[in-house]
């Protein structure tokens, strides 16, 4: 007996020192001498598990359990071996049995949590990790895994608490610093994220995921050079990790280096063709470059890999608005497709309309937006929002943004409450709104960037209204109304909108122009100085298609010495500018007659608008902000409207401002009207002198007039519900 005990003691010493072969030999010797020795069989099984032989481990440990089924460690290690074989349900049962035998067994609870997490049973896993941490003070690994599970469940604040608890137990826990940094990034706290990631990198400078996320944090903080440096360092540390290349692509994309961004995304896909996010991001690059077919293909590939990507399905619906020949019926169907997939699951939990309060005090109106700032959606809404409180409207503004500017300050001043929601999951944002009980919830983004259709699909308010930030139906069954006007949605077109159409008396927005007359003085048409006529386009490349280019080619042929200015931020990318020189040449437009300009600041952009004689609106997706900016500088905008909402912006703004001679009925008429304006310098000069004052004094910039109409419609809508 003493010999067996000595052999076991020596075996265990070898085992604890990591000398697995020597330990195994001694365990075998014990089993040869005493075949029913449970501890030897169990520990030999553990050696096989540690050596990557889980099947053999299962056999040996089961043998030990047959000899003595009351030992918790046997069941716990059996569970670990079963998990290694992918037999997860059996693993859960084994770990549970270990806990039944020893309720304070923290490691078994921890292992149970891991098995449940692998099964996707995250709530149960979180419970197991909490219990493990409670039973063993300082159990940093259990708190870390709890943080991971809570983050996956969208319980981000609790996840942050768990990571911080893990780090209190072990300040050198690199992965906890790194994962907390990733979480803070998702919470739109880039400054805090960068600090957490820096702590991880101080402990392990070549930690590729931390470097990759540091690149994203620095990008969010506006430090593009250091963001690219971190992304490159991540790739150098792990050239085989596609996520690092994905981050480099994002850095380049944000800097409008679209060609270089595409190269990074393609390299990521070469490493991992199943990386749905890389397909989706590459699609956005191609969309920005005006390559609609490639963008659509990328979106389809991303959705095939991960049908849950609601943002990608939003992009796919949005992309349809740019297609030549698009119909209002097709737009409605594409947006309803989003709702069928991502909205329908929430319909049983909508807030029910309550007793109408309209006429019984202020109407509480909530607005959710990521664009309470100097952004087209913000500039379309700010004057009206500022005027709404005077019409007995109490405003709750839910800000899906972290940055702010002078326009943000104006929104905050108008609000009874300002509620930051950036980084919060849709379910949590919806819960907060539901708790605040607004009468009406307004959407300023739709399916655009920073839009939260997943919040509106949950219908946290009894009445929901889409306004100003998206240029189509949302397609949501949960959206009750759409703010429009008779120009955007003519009589008879209501059937092509999922929402009830609320028609404002003039335009559906009130524009807040940049600068003042000192910063942006009116100037004569450039052609009056004796130079050539200059046509201009200030729209994104996504809006420019072969039909538009054919019309432009015809205009330039009819006005032989004229020039074309194209200005949009994507042209800051040399590869994209080269691509478009090729497209222009293929359409019969001499690139030598075209000036391309990329991103500039706002005032320089407006001065560029004034540097053209006639602006050429794209079709079928018309300009909106660009049309208003160009009109503010006194320049006519020739447009060709269609039947979709997004094709009729310029029609609406020109009509409300009283500008005649710009609205074409077909491509030939579009060409004729552009040529007619170019041929009449005195008419151009007269428009320069008068258009700004007409806009400033008229409905296009009258936020109070629009606020009165909107407030009345919202009250009527709440009474109707």
ZAMI-557758 format. One line per field, with one value per residue (C-alpha): x, z, y; residue number from 0; residue in one letter. Coordinates in steps of 0.05 Angstrom, whole numbers, plus 32768, in hexadecimal, padded with zeros to 4 digits. Each point is the difference from the previous one (the first is absolute). Layout:
N
px <- (X|...) .
pz <- (Z|...) .
py <- (Y|...) .
n <- (NUM|...) .
res <- (a|...) .
% end
This chain:
721
px <- (8000|803A|801C|7FBE|7FFC|8048|7FF4|7FC2|8025|8039|7FCE|7FDA|8042|8013|7FB9|8001|8044|7FE6|8028|7FC4|8024|8021|7FBE|7FDB|8033|7FF8|7FB3|8003|802D|7FCE|7FC6|8028|8009|7FBA|7FD0|7FC8|8028|7FCF|8030|8035|7FCB|7FE5|8043|8019|7FC0|8013|8045|7FE0|7FD2|803B|8025|7FC7|7FE1|7FBB|7FE1|8031|7FF6|7FB4|800A|8031|7FD9|7FBF|8026|8013|7FB8|7FEA|802F|7FEA|7FC7|8002|803E|7FEF|8043|7FF4|7FBF|801D|803B|7FD2|7FD8|803F|8012|7FBA|8001|8042|7FDC|7FC7|7FCF|7FE6|7FBE|8025|8035|7FCB|7FE2|8045|8011|7FBB|800C|8042|7FDD|7FCA|8035|8026|7FD4|803B|802A|8011|8029|7FC7|7FD1|8032|8006|7FB4|7FFC|8031|7FD7|7FBF|8020|8017|7FB8|7FE8|7FDA|801C|7FD1|800E|804B|7FFE|7FDF|8036|8038|7FE0|7FFB|8048|8019|7FD5|801E|8049|8019|8030|7FE7|8012|7FF6|7FB8|7FF1|8022|7FD6|7FC2|8012|8006|7FBC|7FDE|801F|7FE4|7FBC|8002|8003|803B|7FFF|7FFF|8037|802B|7FF5|8016|8040|8011|7FF6|802E|8035|7FF8|8011|8039|8019|802F|7FC7|8010|7FC2|7FD3|801E|7FFB|7FB8|7FEB|801E|7FD8|7FC1|800C|800A|7FBB|7FE4|801A|8032|803F|8029|7FF4|8009|8044|8016|7FEB|8022|803F|8003|7FFA|8037|802E|7FFC|8004|8016|7FF2|7FB7|7FE1|7FB6|8011|8028|7FC8|7FCD|8030|8000|7FB4|8002|8033|7FD7|7FC2|802A|8014|8049|8005|804C|8007|7FC4|8022|8041|7FDB|7FDD|8043|801F|7FC6|800C|804B|7FF0|7FCD|8004|7FD2|7FC7|7FCC|7FE1|803F|7FFB|7FB7|8013|8034|7FCB|7FD1|8038|800C|7FB6|7FF4|8039|7FDE|8039|7FCD|8030|8030|7FC5|7FE8|8046|7FFF|7FBA|8014|803E|7FD4|7FD2|803B|800F|7FB8|7FCD|7FC8|800C|7FBC|8016|8037|7FCE|7FD1|8037|801B|7FB9|7FFD|8042|7FE5|7FC0|8029|8026|7FBE|8008|7FB9|8004|803E|7FE0|7FC1|8029|8028|7FC1|7FE2|803E|8000|7FB7|800A|8036|7FD9|7FB6|7FFB|8027|7FC9|802E|8013|7FB7|7FF3|8039|7FE4|7FBC|8020|802A|7FC2|7FEF|803B|7FED|7FE9|7FB8|7FF1|7FB5|7FDD|7FE3|8045|8019|7FC6|800C|804A|7FF4|7FC8|8032|8029|7FC3|7FED|8044|8013|7FBE|7FCD|801E|7FF1|7FB7|7FE2|8021|7FEC|7FE8|7FB5|7FE2|7FE8|7FCA|800A|801E|8000|7FDF|800C|8044|8042|800A|803F|8027|803F|8033|8035|803C|804A|8001|7FF1|803C|801A|7FE6|7FCB|7FCB|8010|8000|7FBD|7FE0|8021|7FD6|7FBF|8017|8013|7FBA|7FD8|8000|7FDB|7FC8|7FF5|8030|802D|803E|8028|803E|8022|8046|8020|8042|803B|801B|7FE2|8005|7FDB|7FC2|8000|7FFF|7FC2|7FDC|8012|7FE5|7FBD|7FF9|7FDC|802E|803E|800C|8041|7FF6|803D|801C|7FC2|7FDF|7FBD|7FDB|801C|7FF1|7FB9|7FF8|8017|7FD0|7FC7|800F|7FFD|7FBC|8002|7FC0|8027|8044|8021|8037|8033|802B|7FD8|802F|8039|8040|7FF2|7FB8|7FE0|7FC7|8007|7FE8|7FC4|7FEF|7FF6|7FCD|8011|7FCF|7FB7|800A|803F|8011|8038|801B|8038|803B|7FEC|7FE7|7FCF|7FCD|801E|7FD7|7FF2|7FBC|8010|8008|7FBE|800F|8031|800A|7FFE|7FE1|7FD8|803F|8022|7FC1|7FCC|7FB7|7FF5|8045|7FED|7FFA|804B|8010|7FFA|7FEF|7FC7|8018|7FFF|8005|801E|7FE6|8042|803F|8008|803F|8018|8048|8034|8034|804A|8027|7FE6|8002|8044|801F|7FDA|7FF3|7FD8|802B|7FEE|7FFC|8047|7FEF|7FF4|804A|800E|8013|7FDE|7FBE|800B|7FCE|8005|7FEE|8009|7FDF|801D|8019|7FCC|7FCC|8025|7FED|8006|7FBF|8019|8044|7FDE|7FD8|803E|8025|7FC8|8000|804C|7FFA|7FCA|802A|8044|802F|7FDD|801F|7FE7|8011|7FF6|8008|7FF4|802B|800B|8029|8034|8016|802F|7FEB|7FB7|800E|8026|7FC5|7FD1|802D|7FF9|7FB5|7FFA|802A|7FD7|7FC1|801D|8016|8047|8020|8029|7FC0|7FF1|801B|7FFC|8001|7FFD|7FEC|8006|7FE5|7FB9|800D|8031|7FCC|7FCD|8032|800A|7FB5|8004|8037|7FD0|7FCC|7FCE|7FFB|7FED|7FD5|8009|7FC6|7FDC|801C|7FFD|802B|7FE3|8034|802A|7FC4|7FF0|804A|8005|7FBF|8018|803A|7FCF|800E|7FC8|7FFB|7FE6|7FDA|7FDB|7FCF|7FE2|7FCB|802A|8007|804C|7FF9|7FD6|8029|8017|7FBB|7FE4|8034|8000|7FB4|7FF9|8036|7FDC|8039|7FE6|8021|8026|7FD1|8007|7FCE|8031|804C|7FFB|7FDB|8035|8036|7FD7|7FF4|8049|8015|7FCB|8019|8048|7FEC|7FDF|8034|7FD0|7FCD|8037|8014|7FB9|7FF9|8041|7FE6|7FBB|7FFF|8022|7FD2|7FC3|8017|8010|7FBC|7FD8|7FE7|8041|8022|7FC3|8007|7FC6|7FCF|8013|7FFF|7FB8|7FEA|8027|7FE6|7FB9|8009|8021|7FC6|7FCE|8027|7FFF|7FB5|7FF6|8026) .
pz <- (8000|8011|7FBA|7FDF|802B|7FEF|7FB6|8002|8025|7FCE|7FC6|801B|8009|7FB8|7FEA|8026|7FE3|7FB9|7FF4|7FE2|7FE3|8042|8025|7FCE|8008|804B|7FFC|7FD0|8031|8038|7FD5|7FEC|8049|8015|7FC4|8029|801A|7FF3|800C|7FD1|7FC9|800A|7FFF|7FC5|7FDC|8012|7FE2|7FBF|8000|8008|7FC9|7FCE|8006|801D|7FE8|8028|803A|8000|8003|803A|8029|7FF6|801B|803D|800B|7FFD|803A|8027|7FE6|803D|7FEC|7FE3|7FDC|7FD7|7FE4|7FF5|7FD7|7FDB|7FEB|7FE7|7FD6|7FE4|7FEE|7FDB|7FD7|7FF1|8029|8022|801E|8021|8019|8020|8023|801A|801B|8021|8023|801A|801D|801F|8023|8016|7FFE|800F|7FC6|7FDC|7FC9|7FED|7FFD|7FD4|7FD1|8000|7FE9|7FC7|7FE8|8003|7FDB|7FC9|7FFA|7FF8|8043|8015|8039|8022|7FF3|8021|803D|8005|7FFA|8035|802F|7FF3|800F|803F|801A|7FF3|8013|7FCD|7FC8|7FC8|7FC8|8015|8002|7FBD|7FDF|8021|7FDE|7FBD|8006|8018|7FC6|7FD0|8020|7FF4|804B|7FF6|8041|8028|7FD4|800F|804B|7FF7|7FDB|8034|8037|7FDB|7FFB|804A|800D|7FCE|7FE5|7FD0|7FDD|7FB8|7FE0|8032|7FEF|7FB6|8002|802C|7FCC|7FCA|802A|800D|7FB5|7FF4|8035|7FD7|8037|7FD5|8032|8037|7FCD|7FEB|8049|800E|7FC1|8010|8043|7FDB|7FD0|8039|8018|7FBB|7FC9|7FC7|8014|7FBA|8013|8032|7FCB|7FCE|8030|8013|7FB7|8002|8040|7FE4|7FC0|8028|8024|7FBD|8004|7FBC|7FFB|8043|7FEF|7FC1|8027|8032|7FC9|7FDC|8042|8009|7FBB|800D|8041|7FE0|7FB4|7FFF|8025|7FD0|8035|8001|7FB5|800A|8030|7FD1|7FCB|802E|8010|7FB6|7FF0|8034|7FE1|7FBB|7FE6|7FE1|7FD1|8038|802D|7FCB|7FFC|804B|7FFF|7FC5|8027|803C|7FD4|7FE3|8047|8013|7FC7|8033|8023|7FF5|801B|7FCC|7FC8|801D|8008|7FBB|7FE6|8022|7FDF|7FBC|800E|8011|7FBF|7FD9|7FEE|800F|7FE4|802A|803D|7FF8|7FF6|8040|8028|7FE6|8013|8046|800A|7FE6|8035|8037|7FF4|8043|7FE7|8003|7FEB|7FC1|7FEE|800C|7FD1|7FCC|8002|7FFE|7FC4|7FD7|8003|7FD2|7FC9|7FBD|7FF4|8049|8012|8040|8003|7FFE|8036|802E|7FF5|800F|8041|8015|7FF5|8038|802D|7FF1|8017|8038|8015|8001|803D|802C|7FEE|803B|8031|7FE3|802E|7FFB|7FF2|8042|800E|7FD5|8024|7FC6|8015|804A|8007|7FDC|7FD0|8011|7FC0|8001|7FC7|7FF5|7FD5|7FF9|7FDA|8033|7FE2|7FC1|7FD2|7FC9|802C|8039|7FD4|7FE2|8045|802F|7FF1|8006|8040|801F|7FF1|8018|804B|7FEF|7FE3|8042|7FF0|8037|7FE0|8015|7FD4|7FFF|7FE5|7FDC|7FFC|802C|7FD9|8004|7FDE|7FFE|7FE1|8038|8032|7FDF|8002|804A|8010|7FDF|8026|8042|8008|7FDB|8005|7FE5|7FE3|7FD4|8008|8021|7FE0|7FDD|8036|8037|7FD9|7FF4|804A|8014|7FD0|8017|8048|7FEE|7FDF|7FC8|7FD9|7FBE|7FEC|7FC2|7FD6|7FDE|7FDF|7FE6|7FDE|7FFA|8029|804A|7FF4|8034|7FDA|8032|8036|7FD8|7FED|804B|8001|8045|7FF4|7FEE|7FC3|7FD5|7FC8|7FCC|7FEE|7FDA|8007|7FCE|7FBA|7FF8|8025|803B|7FEF|804A|8016|8042|7FE0|8000|7FD6|7FD1|7FFD|7FB7|7FD3|7FC0|7FD6|801B|8005|7FCE|8007|7FED|8016|8048|7FF2|7FF6|8048|803C|8029|8000|7FD9|8026|7FCD|8018|7FDE|7FDB|8006|8034|801D|8013|7FEA|802E|7FD0|8013|8009|7FF7|7FC7|8017|7FFE|7FC2|7FD6|7FC0|7FC1|7FB7|7FD4|7FEC|7FB6|8004|800B|7FB9|8013|7FE9|801C|803A|8011|8044|8027|804C|800B|8017|7FCA|8012|7FDF|7FBD|7FCE|7FB5|7FF1|8027|7FDD|7FBC|800E|8018|7FC1|7FD6|8027|7FF8|7FB5|7FFA|8026|7FE0|802B|8042|803B|8036|804A|8028|804B|8034|8038|7FDD|7FCB|8035|7FF1|7FC3|7FED|8000|7FD8|7FCC|7FFD|7FF1|7FCB|7FDD|8008|7FE6|7FC3|7FF2|8002|7FCD|8031|7FF8|8046|7FED|8004|8046|8042|803A|8049|803F|8047|801A|803C|7FFE|7FEB|7FCA|7FE7|7FFA|7FDB|7FCF|7FF6|7FEC|7FCF|7FCF|7FD3|7FFC|802E|7FE3|802D|7FFC|7FF4|8018|8045|8002|8029|8042|802A|7FC2|7FDC|803A|8007|7FB6|8000|803C|7FD6|7FCA|7FCE|7FD9|8007|7FC4|8017|7FE4|8034|8001|802A|803D|803D|7FF6|7FB8|8011|8032|7FCE|7FE1|8045|8014|7FBD|7FFF|8047|7FF1|7FC0|7FD0|7FBA|7FC5|8024|8004|7FC4|7FE7|7FE0|7FF2|7FBF|8024|8038|7FCC|7FDF|8043|8015|7FBC|8005|8043|7FE8|7FC4|8029|802D|8013|8019|8029|801C|8014|8025|8024|8019|8017|8013|8044|801A|7FE6|8023|8041|8003|7FE7|801A|7FEF|803C|802C|803A|8027|7FC7|7FF8|804B|8005|7FC8|801C|8047|7FE7|7FD8|803C|802D|7FCE|7FF8|804A|8003|7FC5|8026) .
py <- (8000|802E|7FF4|8014|803F|8012|7FF4|802C|8037|7FFF|7FFF|803C|8026|7FF3|8013|8042|8010|7FF5|7FC0|7FDD|7FC3|7FEE|800A|7FD4|7FC8|7FFF|8003|7FC5|7FDB|800C|7FE7|7FC3|7FF0|8015|8003|801F|803B|8039|803A|7FE3|7FF5|8046|8023|7FD6|8018|8048|7FF5|7FE7|803D|802E|7FDB|800B|7FBA|800E|7FBF|7FD7|8030|7FF3|7FB5|8003|8033|7FDA|7FC4|8028|8015|7FB8|7FF3|803D|802C|802F|8027|8044|8009|7FC2|801B|8045|7FE6|7FD0|803E|8022|7FC2|7FFC|804A|7FF5|7FCB|8030|7FD7|803E|7FE8|7FC6|8030|802C|7FC4|7FEA|8046|8005|7FBE|801A|803D|7FD4|7FD8|803F|803E|802E|7FE4|8041|7FE0|7FD2|803B|8024|7FC4|7FF9|8048|7FF2|7FC4|8027|803A|7FD1|7FE8|8048|7FFD|8042|8013|7FBD|8009|8044|7FE2|7FCA|8033|802C|7FC5|7FEC|8047|8002|7FBF|8011|8046|801B|7FD2|8031|7FCD|7FF4|804A|8009|7FCA|801E|8042|7FDD|7FDF|8040|8026|7FCB|8008|804B|800F|802E|8027|7FBF|7FE4|803D|7FF4|7FB8|8013|8034|7FCC|7FD0|8036|8010|7FB7|8000|8043|7FDB|7FDB|8014|7FE3|8022|8044|7FF0|7FE8|803A|802F|7FDD|8007|804A|800A|7FE0|8030|803C|8012|8003|8027|7FCD|7FC7|801B|8004|7FB8|7FE7|8026|7FDB|7FBD|8014|8017|7FB8|7FE0|8031|7FD0|7FEF|8004|8006|8038|8024|7FF7|801D|8038|8013|8005|8029|8031|8005|8012|8035|801E|7FEA|7FDE|7FFC|7FDD|7FD5|7FE7|7FF5|7FD4|7FD9|7FF3|7FEA|7FCF|7FE3|7FFA|7FDB|7FD1|8001|7FC4|8024|801A|802E|802A|800C|8010|8037|801C|8003|8027|8032|800C|8003|8036|8028|7FFB|7FD4|7FD2|7FDB|7FF0|7FEB|7FD0|7FE2|7FF3|7FE1|7FD3|7FE9|7FF0|7FD7|7FDB|7FE9|7FF4|7FFE|7FF5|8043|8020|8044|8005|7FF2|8035|8034|7FF3|800A|8044|8013|7FEC|8026|803E|7FF8|7FFC|7FB6|7FEA|7FB9|7FF0|801F|7FD7|7FC0|800E|800B|7FBF|7FD9|801E|7FEF|7FB9|7FF7|8022|800F|8024|803C|8034|8039|7FDC|7FF3|804A|8011|7FD1|8022|8045|7FEC|7FF4|804A|800F|7FCE|801D|7FEE|7FF3|8002|8013|7FBA|7FE0|8030|7FED|7FB5|8005|8025|7FD1|7FC8|801E|8002|7FB8|7FE8|8030|8022|7FC8|7FDB|803D|800B|7FDC|8030|8044|8037|8006|8044|801F|8032|803E|803B|8031|8041|7FF0|8021|7FFC|7FC7|7FD9|7FF4|7FD6|8003|7FCC|8013|7FF9|8042|8036|8024|8023|7FC9|8003|7FE0|802F|803D|7FEC|7FF9|8033|803D|7FD9|7FDD|8042|801B|7FC3|8012|8040|7FD4|7FDB|7FC7|7FE3|7FE3|7FC3|7FF9|7FBB|800D|7FC5|8026|8013|803C|8045|8044|8042|7FE0|7FCB|8039|801C|7FBD|7FF7|8045|7FEF|7FBE|7FF6|7FC3|7FEA|7FB5|7FE3|7FB9|7FF6|7FBA|7FE4|7FC3|800A|7FDB|802D|8040|7FE8|7FEF|8046|8021|7FD3|8014|804A|7FF7|8035|800C|7FFF|7FE6|801F|7FDF|802E|7FCA|7FC4|7FCE|8032|7FFE|8008|7FED|7FD3|7FDC|7FC8|802F|8017|7FB8|7FF3|803A|801D|803A|7FFD|802D|7FFF|8030|8002|8045|8023|7FD0|7FC9|800A|7FC5|7FD8|7FDB|7FC3|7FF5|7FE9|8022|8044|8025|803D|8021|804C|8015|8034|8001|8006|7FC2|7FD6|8018|7FEC|7FB8|7FE7|7FF0|7FB5|7FFC|8014|7FD3|803D|8032|803D|8042|8038|8041|803F|8010|7FD6|7FC9|8021|8045|800D|801F|801E|8005|8040|8046|8033|8018|7FBA|7FEC|803E|7FF9|8003|8008|7FC2|7FEC|8001|804B|800B|7FE6|7FBA|7FC0|7FE9|7FD1|7FCA|7FDF|7FC2|7FFD|7FBC|7FBE|7FD2|7FCC|802E|8002|7FCB|7FF5|8025|803E|7FFE|7FFA|803E|8026|7FEB|801C|8042|8008|7FF2|8035|8034|7FF2|802A|7FF0|7FDB|7FD2|8004|7FBF|8009|7FC9|7FE4|7FBD|8024|800D|7FB9|7FFF|7FB9|8015|803F|7FD6|7FCF|803A|801E|7FBD|7FFF|8047|7FF0|7FC2|802C|8030|8036|8019|7FFB|803D|8029|7FE7|801B|7FCF|8018|7FD7|8011|8048|8025|8019|8048|7FEC|7FCF|8038|802B|7FC7|7FFF|8049|7FF1|7FDE|8020|7FC6|7FC4|7FBC|7FD5|7FB4|7FD1|7FD6|8014|804C|802E|8019|8024|800D|801F|802E|8014|800F|8027|8028|8018|8016|7FC7|7FDD|7FB4|7FDA|7FC2|7FC5|7FE5|7FBA|7FE0|7FEF|802D|8004|8016|803E|8029|8034|8004|8010|8033|8024|8003|801A|8035|8014|7FEF|7FF2|7FDF|7FCA|7FC4|7FD1|7FCD|7FD0|7FFB|8028|8038|7FFD|800D|8038|8023|7FFD|801D|8036|8017|8000|802A|8037|8024|8037|7FCE|7FDF|8044|8011|7FBD|800E|8042|7FE9|7FB6|8003|8036|7FDA|7FC1|8024|8023|7FC5|7FBD|7FDB|801F|800E|7FD0|801E|7FF8|7FB7|7FF5|8019|7FD1|7FC5|800B|8001|7FC0|7FDC|8014|7FE7|7FC0|7FF1|800C|7FD1|7FC9) .
n <- (0|1|2|3|4|5|6|7|8|9|10|11|12|13|14|15|16|17|18|19|20|21|22|23|24|25|26|27|28|29|30|31|32|33|34|35|36|37|38|39|40|41|42|43|44|45|46|47|48|49|50|51|52|53|54|55|56|57|58|59|60|61|62|63|64|65|66|67|68|69|70|71|72|73|74|75|76|77|78|79|80|81|82|83|84|85|86|87|88|89|90|91|92|93|94|95|96|97|98|99|100|101|102|103|104|105|106|107|108|109|110|111|112|113|114|115|116|117|118|119|120|121|122|123|124|125|126|127|128|129|130|131|132|133|134|135|136|137|138|139|140|141|142|143|144|145|146|147|148|149|150|151|152|153|154|155|156|157|158|159|160|161|162|163|164|165|166|167|168|169|170|171|172|173|174|175|176|177|178|179|180|181|182|183|184|185|186|187|188|189|190|191|192|193|194|195|196|197|198|199|200|201|202|203|204|205|206|207|208|209|210|211|212|213|214|215|216|217|218|219|220|221|222|223|224|225|226|227|228|229|230|231|232|233|234|235|236|237|238|239|240|241|242|243|244|245|246|247|248|249|250|251|252|253|254|255|256|257|258|259|260|261|262|263|264|265|266|267|268|269|270|271|272|273|274|275|276|277|278|279|280|281|282|283|284|285|286|287|288|289|290|291|292|293|294|295|296|297|298|299|300|301|302|303|304|305|306|307|308|309|310|311|312|313|314|315|316|317|318|319|320|321|322|323|324|325|326|327|328|329|330|331|332|333|334|335|336|337|338|339|340|341|342|343|344|345|346|347|348|349|350|351|352|353|354|355|356|357|358|359|360|361|362|363|364|365|366|367|368|369|370|371|372|373|374|375|376|377|378|379|380|381|382|383|384|385|386|387|388|389|390|391|392|393|394|395|396|397|398|399|400|401|402|403|404|405|406|407|408|409|410|411|412|413|414|415|416|417|418|419|420|421|422|423|424|425|426|427|428|429|430|431|432|433|434|435|436|437|438|439|440|441|442|443|444|445|446|447|448|449|450|451|452|453|454|455|456|457|458|459|460|461|462|463|464|465|466|467|468|469|470|471|472|473|474|475|476|477|478|479|480|481|482|483|484|485|486|487|488|489|490|491|492|493|494|495|496|497|498|499|500|501|502|503|504|505|506|507|508|509|510|511|512|513|514|515|516|517|518|519|520|521|522|523|524|525|526|527|528|529|530|531|532|533|534|535|536|537|538|539|540|541|542|543|544|545|546|547|548|549|550|551|552|553|554|555|556|557|558|559|560|561|562|563|564|565|566|567|568|569|570|571|572|573|574|575|576|577|578|579|580|581|582|583|584|585|586|587|588|589|590|591|592|593|594|595|596|597|598|599|600|601|602|603|604|605|606|607|608|609|610|611|612|613|614|615|616|617|618|619|620|621|622|623|624|625|626|627|628|629|630|631|632|633|634|635|636|637|638|639|640|641|642|643|644|645|646|647|648|649|650|651|652|653|654|655|656|657|658|659|660|661|662|663|664|665|666|667|668|669|670|671|672|673|674|675|676|677|678|679|680|681|682|683|684|685|686|687|688|689|690|691|692|693|694|695|696|697|698|699|700|701|702|703|704|705|706|707|708|709|710|711|712|713|714|715|716|717|718|719|720) .
res <- (x|x|x|x|x|x|x|x|x|x|x|x|x|x|x|x|x|x|x|x|x|x|x|x|x|x|x|x|x|x|x|x|x|x|x|x|x|x|x|x|x|x|x|x|x|x|x|x|x|x|x|x|x|x|x|x|x|x|x|x|x|x|x|x|x|x|x|x|x|x|x|x|x|x|x|x|x|x|x|x|x|x|x|x|x|x|x|x|x|x|x|x|x|x|x|x|x|x|x|x|x|x|x|x|x|x|x|x|x|x|x|x|x|x|x|x|x|x|x|x|x|x|x|x|x|x|x|x|x|x|x|x|x|x|x|x|x|x|x|x|x|x|x|x|x|x|x|x|x|x|x|x|x|x|x|x|x|x|x|x|x|x|x|x|x|x|x|x|x|x|x|x|x|x|x|x|x|x|x|x|x|x|x|x|x|x|x|x|x|x|x|x|x|x|x|x|x|x|x|x|x|x|x|x|x|x|x|x|x|x|x|x|x|x|x|x|x|x|x|x|x|x|x|x|x|x|x|x|x|x|x|x|x|x|x|x|x|x|x|x|x|x|x|x|x|x|x|x|x|x|x|x|x|x|x|x|x|x|x|x|x|x|x|x|x|x|x|x|x|x|x|x|x|x|x|x|x|x|x|x|x|x|x|x|x|x|x|x|x|x|x|x|x|x|x|x|x|x|x|x|x|x|x|x|x|x|x|x|x|x|x|x|x|x|x|x|x|x|x|x|x|x|x|x|x|x|x|x|x|x|x|x|x|x|x|x|x|x|x|x|x|x|x|x|x|x|x|x|x|x|x|x|x|x|x|x|x|x|x|x|x|x|x|x|x|x|x|x|x|x|x|x|x|x|x|x|x|x|x|x|x|x|x|x|x|x|x|x|x|x|x|x|x|x|x|x|x|x|x|x|x|x|x|x|x|x|x|x|x|x|x|x|x|x|x|x|x|x|x|x|x|x|x|x|x|x|x|x|x|x|x|x|x|x|x|x|x|x|x|x|x|x|x|x|x|x|x|x|x|x|x|x|x|x|x|x|x|x|x|x|x|x|x|x|x|x|x|x|x|x|x|x|x|x|x|x|x|x|x|x|x|x|x|x|x|x|x|x|x|x|x|x|x|x|x|x|x|x|x|x|x|x|x|x|x|x|x|x|x|x|x|x|x|x|x|x|x|x|x|x|x|x|x|x|x|x|x|x|x|x|x|x|x|x|x|x|x|x|x|x|x|x|x|x|x|x|x|x|x|x|x|x|x|x|x|x|x|x|x|x|x|x|x|x|x|x|x|x|x|x|x|x|x|x|x|x|x|x|x|x|x|x|x|x|x|x|x|x|x|x|x|x|x|x|x|x|x|x|x|x|x|x|x|x|x|x|x|x|x|x|x|x|x|x|x|x|x|x|x|x|x|x|x|x|x|x|x|x|x|x|x|x|x|x|x|x|x|x|x|x|x|x|x|x|x|x|x|x|x|x|x|x|x|x|x|x|x|x|x|x|x|x|x|x|x|x|x|x|x|x|x|x|x|x|x|x|x|x|x|x|x|x|x|x|x|x|x|x|x|x|x|x|x|x|x|x|x|x|x|x|x|x|x|x|x|x|x|x|x|x|x|x|x|x|x|x|x|x|x|x|x) .
% end
